[in-house]
Amino acid sequence: MVTMKWVTGAAMLACTSALVACQGGADKAAGTPTPSGAVTGAPTPTAAAPATSSAAATDPLLSGKREVTITRVQGSGQPLEISGRLEEGGDTGGRTLFVPTPIGGDRYVIRAFGVKDDHPANDDPSCWQVNGLDIEPELTIGAVVCDQDDPIQRFTIIAKGDGTYAIGSETRFLQHLPGNGLVLKELDNAKLNTTFRFTDKGPADREPIN
């Protein structure tokens, strides 16, 4: 009988200790105020990623609802066009009207269209894509069937505050190199020397081919 009482008492003591430990852990998880009023042990809140780019919410040219031409500020003044490769004023009959379309997290797909001339093929979009056949450190951009889930079709567009934009992909920026044209390249310690101006060309209201 004495042995049974001792075992029962030890079990109750263990349960009480466990409850105290659990309560202490709960206090730490919830955070306890310090004399200065700060809360210690509280979990750090994590900001949720925005559903759409903050720039897209305020800049109509990045809203996905406007067609634009894109011109290199430091260039010839000829708009960019894309067929096999993105280039500057090549007059190759490529597409020159673009719709930067936000897909969340400050990323965009850039849809490309032909001129509005009632030709149905010009209303069916293609999209910019990093050329996967290129070799680092200089990558080109080509036009392919749109797939916003493909990481190499996602671009960053950064407003520079003077009506111009920098265009990039991951850690690279679209730059003009003499002899190479427009390429995506790491800046390293160099200064960004290529920016672009977007010119509004009307609503993005094309009806693609079904």
Secondary structure per residue as TSV (DSSP state, phi and psi in degrees):
chain	resnum	aa	ss	phi	psi
A	1	M	-	360.0	-41.0
A	2	V	H	-64.3	-41.9
A	3	T	H	-61.5	-42.4
A	4	M	H	-62.5	-42.3
A	5	K	H	-63.7	-38.2
A	6	W	H	-66.5	-41.6
A	7	V	H	-64.1	-43.0
A	8	T	H	-63.4	-43.0
A	9	G	H	-64.0	-39.4
A	10	A	H	-65.7	-38.9
A	11	A	H	-64.6	-42.5
A	12	M	H	-63.7	-39.1
A	13	L	H	-63.9	-41.3
A	14	A	H	-63.4	-42.1
A	15	C	H	-64.6	-41.8
A	16	T	H	-62.0	-42.3
A	17	S	H	-62.9	-40.1
A	18	A	H	-64.4	-41.0
A	19	L	H	-62.6	-40.4
A	20	V	H	-63.7	-43.1
A	21	A	H	-63.3	-43.3
A	22	C	H	-63.1	-41.6
A	23	Q	H	-63.2	-39.7
A	24	G	H	-63.2	-40.2
A	25	G	H	-65.0	-38.4
A	26	A	H	-65.2	-39.4
A	27	D	H	-62.0	-40.7
A	28	K	H	-66.8	-40.5
A	29	A	H	-65.0	-37.9
A	30	A	H	-77.6	-23.6
A	31	G	-	94.8	132.6
A	32	T	E	-117.7	138.4
A	33	P	E	-71.4	142.4
A	34	T	-	-94.2	168.0
A	35	P	T	-56.2	-27.5
A	36	S	T	-81.0	-6.9
A	37	G	S	98.4	-8.8
A	38	A	-	-76.2	158.2
A	39	V	E	-107.3	124.8
A	40	T	E	-103.8	150.3
A	41	G	S	78.9	-1.1
A	42	A	-	-76.5	141.3
A	43	P	-	-65.3	142.2
A	44	T	-	-76.9	125.0
A	45	P	-	-66.9	144.0
A	46	T	-	-109.0	124.8
A	47	A	-	-73.4	134.6
A	48	A	-	-76.0	145.0
A	49	A	-	-67.5	140.2
A	50	P	-	-66.4	146.8
A	51	A	S	-68.7	-35.1
A	52	T	S	-134.3	165.0
A	53	S	-	-65.1	139.8
A	54	S	H	-64.6	-33.8
A	55	A	H	-65.6	-38.4
A	56	A	H	-64.6	-28.5
A	57	A	H	-72.7	-22.1
A	58	T	H	-117.0	-18.8
A	59	D	-	-108.1	108.8
A	60	P	G	-60.9	-26.4
A	61	L	G	-72.7	-14.8
A	62	L	G	-110.7	14.9
A	63	S	T	-86.0	-12.1
A	64	G	T	82.7	6.2
A	65	K	S	-114.3	2.4
A	66	R	E	-130.2	141.4
A	67	E	E	-88.1	141.7
A	68	V	E	-136.0	155.5
A	69	T	E	-98.1	153.5
A	70	I	E	-122.7	126.0
A	71	T	E	-126.3	134.7
A	72	R	E	-73.0	125.3
A	73	V	T	-61.8	-40.5
A	74	Q	T	-90.4	13.3
A	75	G	S	-106.3	-151.5
A	76	S	-	-82.2	-9.9
A	77	G	S	91.3	-3.3
A	78	Q	-	-83.3	138.0
A	79	P	B	-69.2	156.3
A	80	L	E	-70.2	149.5
A	81	E	E	-141.6	155.4
A	82	I	E	-136.3	131.5
A	83	S	S	-134.5	-89.9
A	84	G	S	-78.4	-37.7
A	85	R	S	-142.0	145.6
A	86	L	E	-69.1	125.9
A	87	E	E	-146.6	177.3
A	88	E	E	-107.9	110.9
A	89	G	S	54.0	39.8
A	90	G	-	-77.0	-14.3
A	91	D	-	53.7	46.5
A	92	T	S	-99.8	7.7
A	93	G	S	81.5	14.4
A	94	G	-	-76.6	-179.3
A	95	R	B	-84.0	135.5
A	96	T	-	-122.1	-0.4
A	97	L	E	-110.3	127.2
A	98	F	E	-126.7	148.1
A	99	V	E	-126.2	96.4
A	100	P	E	-67.4	118.1
A	101	T	E	-117.8	116.8
A	102	P	E	-68.9	139.5
A	103	I	E	-123.8	9.2
A	104	G	E	105.5	150.5
A	105	G	T	64.1	33.8
A	106	D	T	60.8	30.2
A	107	R	E	-117.0	152.3
A	108	Y	E	-136.6	148.4
A	109	V	E	-100.8	145.2
A	110	I	E	-114.1	103.2
A	111	R	E	-81.9	145.0
A	112	A	E	-122.1	137.0
A	113	F	E	-130.4	156.7
A	114	G	-	-83.4	-180.0
A	115	V	-	-65.4	155.2
A	116	K	S	-82.0	92.5
A	117	D	S	-131.3	23.1
A	118	D	S	67.8	12.7
A	119	H	-	-90.0	119.0
A	120	P	G	-59.8	-30.0
A	121	A	G	-65.3	-30.4
A	122	N	G	-71.4	-17.9
A	123	D	G	-93.3	-5.3
A	124	D	S	-92.8	119.2
A	125	P	-	-76.5	150.7
A	126	S	E	-117.5	169.8
A	127	C	E	-131.6	150.4
A	128	W	E	-63.7	143.0
A	129	Q	E	-150.6	138.9
A	130	V	E	-63.0	131.8
A	131	N	-	-71.5	108.9
A	132	G	T	-70.5	-10.8
A	133	L	T	-89.2	-9.5
A	134	D	S	-74.2	163.1
A	135	I	-	-114.0	134.3
A	136	E	T	-55.9	155.2
A	137	P	T	-94.8	0.8
A	138	E	-	-117.6	118.2
A	139	L	B	-114.2	143.7
A	140	T	-	-101.9	173.8
A	141	I	E	-121.7	132.4
A	142	G	E	-122.2	177.5
A	143	A	E	-109.2	131.5
A	144	V	E	-140.5	177.1
A	145	V	-	-63.7	136.8
A	146	C	-	-70.1	135.3
A	147	D	-	-153.6	93.6
A	148	Q	T	-67.6	-11.8
A	149	D	T	-83.2	-8.0
A	150	D	S	-84.3	119.1
A	151	P	G	-57.0	-29.5
A	152	I	G	-83.1	4.4
A	153	Q	G	-104.5	7.9
A	154	R	-	-102.8	128.6
A	155	F	B	-126.3	153.7
A	156	T	E	-99.2	142.4
A	157	I	E	-129.4	118.3
A	158	I	E	-115.4	118.8
A	159	A	E	-70.9	132.1
A	160	K	-	-94.4	-0.3
A	161	G	S	87.6	-2.6
A	162	D	S	-123.9	26.3
A	163	G	S	81.2	10.7
A	164	T	-	-121.6	167.5
A	165	Y	E	-137.1	149.1
A	166	A	E	-103.3	141.2
A	167	I	E	-118.4	133.8
A	168	G	E	-145.7	175.5
A	169	S	E	-143.0	117.8
A	170	E	T	55.4	-118.9
A	171	T	T	-98.9	7.9
A	172	R	E	-102.6	157.2
A	173	F	E	-123.6	147.6
A	174	L	E	-75.1	117.6
A	175	Q	E	-132.0	157.1
A	176	H	E	-101.5	123.8
A	177	L	E	-116.4	126.7
A	178	P	T	-53.8	129.3
A	179	G	T	88.7	-20.8
A	180	N	T	-113.9	-15.6
A	181	G	E	74.7	-145.6
A	182	L	E	-87.0	121.6
A	183	V	E	-136.8	154.8
A	184	L	E	-90.2	125.6
A	185	K	E	-146.7	145.2
A	186	E	E	-65.7	139.8
A	187	L	-	-75.4	-34.0
A	188	D	T	54.8	-122.4
A	189	N	T	-98.8	4.6
A	190	A	S	-81.3	159.2
A	191	K	-	-86.0	141.3
A	192	L	-	-64.8	120.1
A	193	N	-	-113.8	9.2
A	194	T	-	-133.4	117.0
A	195	T	-	-129.3	168.1
A	196	F	E	-133.4	149.7
A	197	R	E	-111.8	132.8
A	198	F	E	-100.9	132.6
A	199	T	E	-118.0	124.1
A	200	D	E	-66.8	128.4
A	201	K	E	-121.3	17.1
A	202	G	E	114.7	177.9
A	203	P	E	-68.9	147.3
A	204	A	-	-87.4	84.4
A	205	D	-	-125.5	30.4
A	206	R	-	-68.8	149.9
A	207	E	-	-109.0	102.9
A	208	P	-	-67.7	163.9
A	209	I	-	-65.9	135.2
A	210	N	-	-82.8	360.0
